[in-house]
Every structure is written in structure tokens, then in C-alpha cells.
Amino acid sequence: MSKEKYLGLSLVFFVLSGGCLLGYHLIGVSVDPEGLLTEPFALTPLGWFFLLLGLVAIGAYLWISKKS
């Protein structure tokens, strides 16, 4: 894989991460009339996971750039 692809992949992961975290805040947390908490909990770990993948892809890009 070329080093430019790692840079593009990291950008995609950062956008996905931002989208998940922004979506969590836009959807919001609420309590329904029965007293149950409703929140899009899955978006929080997905956002952090995509952020981690973006950082790994940036690290791979920097490592390959330094190596060549």
C-alpha cells in the first residue's frame, strides 16, 4: 500500500469518528415517560475506535515516510 493511501485512509477514519461523535451529540440523551434512559450509546465507542484507527493510519504513514 502506498503512503498516500494511508493518509487518505486516516482522513476517512477521522471523518467517521467526527461523524459518530457529532451524531451522538445531535441525537442527544433523553428519558422517556417510563423513566428509561434512551441514548445512542453505540456511537461513543465507534467514534473512539475510528479515532484510534485514524491515529494508527497516521502513524503508519509517518513510519513509511521516514523509512523511504
C-alpha positions in Angstrom: 0.0 0.0 0.0 1.4 3.4 -0.9 2.0 6.0 1.7 -0.7 8.4 0.2 -3.3 5.7 0.7 -2.5 5.7 4.4 -3.0 9.4 4.5 -6.4 9.1 2.7 -7.4 6.3 5.0 -6.6 8.2 8.1 -8.7 11.1 6.8 -11.7 8.8 6.2 -11.3 7.4 9.8 -11.2 10.9 11.3 -14.3 11.9 9.4 -16.1 8.8 10.5 -15.0 9.4 14.1 -16.2 13.0 14.0 -19.5 11.9 12.4 -20.1 9.4 15.2 -19.3 11.8 18.0 -21.3 14.6 16.4 -24.2 12.3 15.8 -24.2 11.3 19.4 -24.5 14.9 20.5 -27.1 15.8 17.8 -29.3 12.9 18.7 -29.0 13.6 22.4 -29.9 11.8 25.5 -33.4 11.7 26.9 -35.6 10.0 29.5 -38.8 8.6 28.2 -42.1 8.8 30.2 -41.5 5.4 31.8 -38.2 6.6 33.2 -35.9 4.7 30.8 -32.7 6.4 29.5 -32.5 6.4 25.8 -29.2 7.3 24.2 -27.3 6.2 21.1 -24.6 4.6 23.2 -23.0 2.6 20.3 -21.9 5.9 18.7 -19.5 6.7 21.5 -17.2 3.6 21.3 -17.4 3.7 17.5 -16.2 7.2 17.5 -13.3 6.4 19.7 -12.5 3.3 17.6 -12.4 5.3 14.4 -10.2 7.9 16.1 -7.8 5.2 17.1 -7.7 3.7 13.6 -7.1 7.2 12.2 -4.1 7.7 14.6 -2.7 4.2 13.6 -3.0 5.1 9.9 -1.2 8.4 10.5 1.5 6.6 12.4 1.9 4.1 9.6 2.1 7.0 7.1 4.8 8.7 9.2 6.7 5.5 9.6 6.7 4.7 5.9 7.6 8.3 5.0 10.5 8.2 7.4 11.6 4.8 6.1 11.8 5.8 2.4 
